Each structure stands twice: as C-alpha cells, then as structure tokens.
Amino acid sequence: MNNKIKILHLEDSINDSVLIRSMIDKGGIVYDYFWAVNEKDYLSGLY
C-alpha cells in the first residue's frame, strides 16, 4: 500500500512555499509536493 500523499500548493511566494514544505517535513509525512504559482499551473497540476 502506498501511503504517500500528493500536495498541490497554490502560492505566489517562494518563501511561503518553503515555509509550508518545512512544516510538512517536520510532521514526518511522506508526500509528493507540487508548487503552482498561477491558475494555469494549478489547473495542470490537477491532472
């Protein structure tokens, strides 16, 4: 069973994205992280 989750984060600030990712890492969560900076990237990350 694969317990890895996929996270799609819509955020226009790289600093905020790094902060969120570091908080997730501290939680020990196994994940794939996809960062989207605009609507187009976000929508393509959904598929």
Biopython code that builds the backbone (N, CA, C, O; Angstrom):
import numpy as np
from Bio.PDB.StructureBuilder import StructureBuilder

atoms = [
    (1, "MET", "N", (0.845, -1.185, 0.000)),
    (1, "MET", "CA", (0.000, 0.000, 0.000)),
    (1, "MET", "C", (0.887, 1.244, 0.000)),
    (1, "MET", "O", (1.846, 1.330, 0.767)),
    (2, "ASN", "N", (0.564, 2.196, -0.855)),
    (2, "ASN", "CA", (1.318, 3.438, -0.954)),
    (2, "ASN", "C", (0.665, 4.488, -0.059)),
    (2, "ASN", "O", (-0.474, 4.891, -0.292)),
    (3, "ASN", "N", (1.398, 4.927, 0.968)),
    (3, "ASN", "CA", (0.861, 5.924, 1.895)),
    (3, "ASN", "C", (1.303, 7.337, 1.562)),
    (3, "ASN", "O", (1.072, 8.260, 2.344)),
    (4, "LYS", "N", (1.932, 7.515, 0.417)),
    (4, "LYS", "CA", (2.387, 8.837, 0.004)),
    (4, "LYS", "C", (1.200, 9.665, -0.463)),
    (4, "LYS", "O", (0.372, 9.197, -1.244)),
    (5, "ILE", "N", (1.125, 10.909, 0.023)),
    (5, "ILE", "CA", (0.055, 11.791, -0.421)),
    (5, "ILE", "C", (0.606, 12.798, -1.426)),
    (5, "ILE", "O", (1.804, 13.077, -1.452)),
    (6, "LYS", "N", (-0.271, 13.328, -2.235)),
    (6, "LYS", "CA", (0.108, 14.356, -3.203)),
    (6, "LYS", "C", (-0.426, 15.691, -2.717)),
    (6, "LYS", "O", (-1.602, 15.817, -2.376)),
    (7, "ILE", "N", (0.447, 16.678, -2.689)),
    (7, "ILE", "CA", (0.073, 18.015, -2.250)),
    (7, "ILE", "C", (0.269, 18.968, -3.418)),
    (7, "ILE", "O", (1.362, 19.059, -3.978)),
    (8, "LEU", "N", (-0.774, 19.666, -3.778)),
    (8, "LEU", "CA", (-0.722, 20.711, -4.794)),
    (8, "LEU", "C", (-0.940, 22.034, -4.079)),
    (8, "LEU", "O", (-2.032, 22.307, -3.579)),
    (9, "HIS", "N", (0.094, 22.848, -4.032)),
    (9, "HIS", "CA", (0.057, 24.092, -3.267)),
    (9, "HIS", "C", (0.064, 25.280, -4.214)),
    (9, "HIS", "O", (1.021, 25.482, -4.962)),
    (10, "LEU", "N", (-1.000, 26.060, -4.180)),
    (10, "LEU", "CA", (-1.093, 27.281, -4.972)),
    (10, "LEU", "C", (-0.579, 28.430, -4.113)),
    (10, "LEU", "O", (-1.203, 28.797, -3.117)),
    (11, "GLU", "N", (0.549, 28.991, -4.499)),
    (11, "GLU", "CA", (1.197, 30.030, -3.703)),
    (11, "GLU", "C", (2.092, 30.863, -4.609)),
    (11, "GLU", "O", (2.862, 30.311, -5.397)),
    (12, "ASP", "N", (1.999, 32.184, -4.505)),
    (12, "ASP", "CA", (2.824, 33.031, -5.363)),
    (12, "ASP", "C", (4.135, 33.459, -4.694)),
    (12, "ASP", "O", (4.952, 34.136, -5.317)),
    (13, "SER", "N", (4.338, 33.074, -3.450)),
    (13, "SER", "CA", (5.558, 33.432, -2.735)),
    (13, "SER", "C", (6.414, 32.190, -2.479)),
    (13, "SER", "O", (5.974, 31.246, -1.823)),
    (14, "ILE", "N", (7.632, 32.203, -3.000)),
    (14, "ILE", "CA", (8.514, 31.064, -2.780)),
    (14, "ILE", "C", (8.837, 30.905, -1.294)),
    (14, "ILE", "O", (8.975, 29.781, -0.810)),
    (15, "ASN", "N", (8.958, 32.009, -0.573)),
    (15, "ASN", "CA", (9.260, 31.927, 0.861)),
    (15, "ASN", "C", (8.145, 31.220, 1.621)),
    (15, "ASN", "O", (8.418, 30.402, 2.500)),
    (16, "ASP", "N", (6.906, 31.523, 1.295)),
    (16, "ASP", "CA", (5.781, 30.856, 1.945)),
    (16, "ASP", "C", (5.729, 29.383, 1.570)),
    (16, "ASP", "O", (5.405, 28.537, 2.404)),
    (17, "SER", "N", (6.045, 29.077, 0.325)),
    (17, "SER", "CA", (6.056, 27.685, -0.107)),
    (17, "SER", "C", (7.119, 26.886, 0.648)),
    (17, "SER", "O", (6.872, 25.757, 1.072)),
    (18, "VAL", "N", (8.289, 27.475, 0.811)),
    (18, "VAL", "CA", (9.372, 26.815, 1.554)),
    (18, "VAL", "C", (8.957, 26.611, 3.008)),
    (18, "VAL", "O", (9.217, 25.554, 3.584)),
    (19, "LEU", "N", (8.318, 27.606, 3.600)),
    (19, "LEU", "CA", (7.857, 27.503, 4.989)),
    (19, "LEU", "C", (6.846, 26.373, 5.155)),
    (19, "LEU", "O", (6.963, 25.567, 6.078)),
    (20, "ILE", "N", (5.869, 26.310, 4.280)),
    (20, "ILE", "CA", (4.853, 25.255, 4.354)),
    (20, "ILE", "C", (5.495, 23.888, 4.184)),
    (20, "ILE", "O", (5.175, 22.944, 4.907)),
    (21, "ARG", "N", (6.399, 23.794, 3.226)),
    (21, "ARG", "CA", (7.047, 22.499, 2.982)),
    (21, "ARG", "C", (7.884, 22.055, 4.180)),
    (21, "ARG", "O", (7.919, 20.868, 4.504)),
    (22, "SER", "N", (8.554, 22.990, 4.834)),
    (22, "SER", "CA", (9.353, 22.622, 6.009)),
    (22, "SER", "C", (8.458, 22.163, 7.158)),
    (22, "SER", "O", (8.839, 21.281, 7.927)),
    (23, "MET", "N", (7.278, 22.754, 7.276)),
    (23, "MET", "CA", (6.337, 22.327, 8.317)),
    (23, "MET", "C", (5.827, 20.914, 8.030)),
    (23, "MET", "O", (5.668, 20.113, 8.951)),
    (24, "ILE", "N", (5.579, 20.612, 6.786)),
    (24, "ILE", "CA", (5.135, 19.270, 6.409)),
    (24, "ILE", "C", (6.244, 18.258, 6.700)),
    (24, "ILE", "O", (5.984, 17.171, 7.215)),
    (25, "ASP", "N", (7.480, 18.627, 6.365)),
    (25, "ASP", "CA", (8.622, 17.739, 6.628)),
    (25, "ASP", "C", (8.744, 17.424, 8.116)),
    (25, "ASP", "O", (9.009, 16.280, 8.483)),
    (26, "LYS", "N", (8.557, 18.412, 8.966)),
    (26, "LYS", "CA", (8.652, 18.203, 10.415)),
    (26, "LYS", "C", (7.588, 17.238, 10.914)),
    (26, "LYS", "O", (7.771, 16.585, 11.942)),
    (27, "GLY", "N", (6.486, 17.146, 10.197)),
    (27, "GLY", "CA", (5.415, 16.239, 10.573)),
    (27, "GLY", "C", (5.677, 14.799, 10.182)),
    (27, "GLY", "O", (4.911, 13.906, 10.546)),
    (28, "GLY", "N", (6.755, 14.562, 9.443)),
    (28, "GLY", "CA", (7.104, 13.195, 9.055)),
    (28, "GLY", "C", (6.188, 12.596, 8.004)),
    (28, "GLY", "O", (6.089, 11.375, 7.884)),
    (29, "ILE", "N", (5.530, 13.433, 7.258)),
    (29, "ILE", "CA", (4.597, 12.973, 6.234)),
    (29, "ILE", "C", (5.369, 12.595, 4.968)),
    (29, "ILE", "O", (6.274, 13.316, 4.549)),
    (30, "VAL", "N", (5.013, 11.479, 4.370)),
    (30, "VAL", "CA", (5.593, 11.060, 3.093)),
    (30, "VAL", "C", (4.700, 11.636, 2.001)),
    (30, "VAL", "O", (3.498, 11.371, 1.968)),
    (31, "TYR", "N", (5.293, 12.423, 1.109)),
    (31, "TYR", "CA", (4.463, 13.158, 0.153)),
    (31, "TYR", "C", (5.223, 13.493, -1.126)),
    (31, "TYR", "O", (6.453, 13.463, -1.172)),
    (32, "ASP", "N", (4.458, 13.809, -2.152)),
    (32, "ASP", "CA", (4.951, 14.457, -3.363)),
    (32, "ASP", "C", (4.393, 15.864, -3.326)),
    (32, "ASP", "O", (3.201, 16.058, -3.083)),
    (33, "TYR", "N", (5.247, 16.850, -3.565)),
    (33, "TYR", "CA", (4.855, 18.253, -3.436)),
    (33, "TYR", "C", (4.911, 18.927, -4.793)),
    (33, "TYR", "O", (5.927, 18.874, -5.486)),
    (34, "PHE", "N", (3.829, 19.551, -5.158)),
    (34, "PHE", "CA", (3.758, 20.280, -6.418)),
    (34, "PHE", "C", (3.387, 21.722, -6.108)),
    (34, "PHE", "O", (2.359, 21.988, -5.484)),
    (35, "TRP", "N", (4.222, 22.640, -6.542)),
    (35, "TRP", "CA", (4.016, 24.057, -6.270)),
    (35, "TRP", "C", (3.521, 24.743, -7.530)),
    (35, "TRP", "O", (4.153, 24.652, -8.582)),
    (36, "ALA", "N", (2.403, 25.421, -7.426)),
    (36, "ALA", "CA", (1.831, 26.164, -8.544)),
    (36, "ALA", "C", (1.815, 27.643, -8.182)),
    (36, "ALA", "O", (1.417, 28.018, -7.080)),
    (37, "VAL", "N", (2.249, 28.475, -9.115)),
    (37, "VAL", "CA", (2.316, 29.906, -8.847)),
    (37, "VAL", "C", (1.176, 30.687, -9.505)),
    (37, "VAL", "O", (0.995, 31.876, -9.244)),
    (38, "ASN", "N", (0.415, 30.006, -10.356)),
    (38, "ASN", "CA", (-0.691, 30.694, -11.026)),
    (38, "ASN", "C", (-1.792, 29.686, -11.359)),
    (38, "ASN", "O", (-1.636, 28.481, -11.160)),
    (39, "GLU", "N", (-2.884, 30.199, -11.859)),
    (39, "GLU", "CA", (-4.045, 29.344, -12.146)),
    (39, "GLU", "C", (-3.715, 28.275, -13.192)),
    (39, "GLU", "O", (-4.134, 27.126, -13.059)),
    (40, "LYS", "N", (-2.980, 28.646, -14.211)),
    (40, "LYS", "CA", (-2.649, 27.686, -15.273)),
    (40, "LYS", "C", (-1.852, 26.508, -14.707)),
    (40, "LYS", "O", (-2.164, 25.353, -14.997)),
    (41, "ASP", "N", (-0.831, 26.793, -13.907)),
    (41, "ASP", "CA", (-0.026, 25.727, -13.300)),
    (41, "ASP", "C", (-0.865, 24.886, -12.352)),
    (41, "ASP", "O", (-0.731, 23.663, -12.305)),
    (42, "TYR", "N", (-1.722, 25.544, -11.605)),
    (42, "TYR", "CA", (-2.577, 24.832, -10.653)),
    (42, "TYR", "C", (-3.519, 23.858, -11.387)),
    (42, "TYR", "O", (-3.642, 22.691, -11.014)),
    (43, "LEU", "N", (-4.165, 24.362, -12.420)),
    (43, "LEU", "CA", (-5.099, 23.509, -13.164)),
    (43, "LEU", "C", (-4.377, 22.348, -13.826)),
    (43, "LEU", "O", (-4.920, 21.245, -13.885)),
    (44, "SER", "N", (-3.166, 22.568, -14.325)),
    (44, "SER", "CA", (-2.460, 21.443, -14.925)),
    (44, "SER", "C", (-1.954, 20.476, -13.881)),
    (44, "SER", "O", (-1.739, 19.302, -14.182)),
    (45, "GLY", "N", (-1.758, 20.942, -12.658)),
    (45, "GLY", "CA", (-1.360, 20.052, -11.571)),
    (45, "GLY", "C", (-2.479, 19.146, -11.084)),
    (45, "GLY", "O", (-2.224, 18.149, -10.408)),
    (46, "LEU", "N", (-3.696, 19.480, -11.419)),
    (46, "LEU", "CA", (-4.830, 18.670, -11.007)),
    (46, "LEU", "C", (-4.917, 17.359, -11.787)),
    (46, "LEU", "O", (-5.573, 16.413, -11.351)),
    (47, "TYR", "N", (-4.255, 17.308, -12.937)),
    (47, "TYR", "CA", (-4.367, 16.126, -13.795)),
    (47, "TYR", "C", (-3.108, 15.351, -13.892)),
    (47, "TYR", "O", (-3.061, 14.333, -14.582)),
]
sb = StructureBuilder()
sb.init_structure("model")
sb.init_model(0)
sb.init_chain("A")
sb.init_seg("    ")
for serial, (resi, resn, name, xyz) in enumerate(atoms, 1):
    if name == "N":
        sb.init_residue(resn, " ", resi, " ")
    sb.init_atom(name, np.array(xyz, "f"), 0.0, 1.0, " ", f" {name:<3s}", serial, name[0])
structure = sb.get_structure()
